[in-house]
Amino acid sequence: MTIKTDYEKPIPLKNQDIHPYWDAADQHELKLQKCTPCRSFIHPPGPACPSCGSPETEWELLGSNISATVYSYVVSYRPFLPGFQHDLPTIITVASLDAAPEVKLMANIINCDAEDVEIGMPLQMTWVDITEDRALPQWIPAEK
């Protein structure tokens, strides 16, 4: 599912460590860094594995049909940066991926009332196209 929008907020930058993540997101797919020796997922991505310290990493494509559950969340009623004043309240969640529960991804829950969110709530990843060539992963409530 893609939601088109006019985007006024800061655009996440691609750097050396995270560009494969954003390149995949721009294609509406989730790709995570993984340690080659110990096979642990590394998120957020970095130059070495936080579990074993190895700099040997690879990227694993998880696809576009990503489900998760709410691990934690906060509802923000004030904008912290320019452009966010139109989306209040903002539901910011840390979600545990169903395919890799040790991975927690932070993103907003959209198309949902703040009072409907609860810990353990099932989510489905969607991508919001913010420019012609950039997309942000976001969460929507999963259909029950």
N, C-alpha and C positions, 0 to 999 in steps of 0.2 A: 504494500500500500504506500503510495506517495502522496504527500500533501503539498501542494504548491502554495507559496506565500511570498510576500514582499519582505525582504530581510534587511533590517536596520541594525542588527547587533554585530558585535565583533565576530569575525570569522576565525575559527581555530586554524593555527598555522601548522604546516607540515614541516617537521624537522628530520634530522638524520635518523633518530630512533623510532619515530612514529609514522613516517610517511606511508609505509605499507598498510597500516591500519586505515588511514584516511583515503588512500587510493582505493581500497576495497569498499569503504563506506560510500565513496562517490559513485560506485557501481551498485549500491544497495546490497552489499554483502558484508559480513563480519569476518575479519581475519585477525587472529591473535598470535602474538609471539609465543614461541615455545622453546624451552631449553632442550638442546639436542641430547646431552648426556643424561639428565635426570627426568626428562619428559614433563616437567612442570610448566604450566602456562605462566607467562609473565605479563601481568597487566597492572598498572600501565607499563608499556614497553620501555626497555632500557638497554644499556650497553652490555649488561651481564645478568645472569640469573640470580635473583635474591635468595633462592633456596640453596644452591650449591656453589655459586660464585663463578660459574663457567661463562666465558664470553661467547661460547658456541651456541647460537640460536638460529631458529628457522621460523617461518610463518606458516600457520595452519589455517586454511579456509574452512569456516564453519557454515558458510552459505548465507541464505537470505531468510530462511524460515526459523527465526531465533525466538525461543520461548524462555521465560525466566519467571522468578517470583520476587516480590518485594522483600528485600532483606532489611532495609531501613529507609526512612524518608523524612523529609521536612517540607513544610508548606511555607513559602516565602510570600509575604504580603507587601514587600517593598522592593523596588528595583535596585540592584547593586551596580549596574553599568548602564550606560545609555542604550536605549532601544528596548529594554526589558519592561518598561512601564506599561506596555499594552497587554502583557500576558499575565497579569496578576489575578488571583494568586498563582504562583508557579509551584508545581509539585516536583521537587527534586528527589530522585530516588537512587538508592544503591540497590541494584538488582542482582540476584544470584542466578547465573545461567543454568538452565536445566541440563544442557549437554556437558557442562563443566562447572559444577557447583562451587568449586574453589575460586572461580573467577567472579568478581563483583564489578559490574559496570555501572557507572554513574551517568544518568541522563534524566531528562524530564519525562513525566507522565503527561501525555496530552489527551485531549478529548475525554476528560474525566473530571468529575467534581471532587474537590479536595476532601469532602466528608465521606466519600466512597472508598478512599484508599485505606488499606490496612496491611499490616505485616502478613506475609504469606500469600498475598493476592497474586493470581497468575497474570502475567504480562506477555505481550507479543511485541517484538521489535518492528518498528516502521522507520522509514527514512523521510526526512523533510529536505526537499531540494531547496537550498538557500540561494544558490546562484545556478547558472547553466551547468557548471562543472563541479559543484560542491554539494554534498548532502550530509546531514547530521543524523546519527542514529538517535531515535527517541523511543519511548514505550507507549503503548496503548493497552487498556485492559483487554485481556484475552477473553474470547467468547467462551462461555461455560457450557 
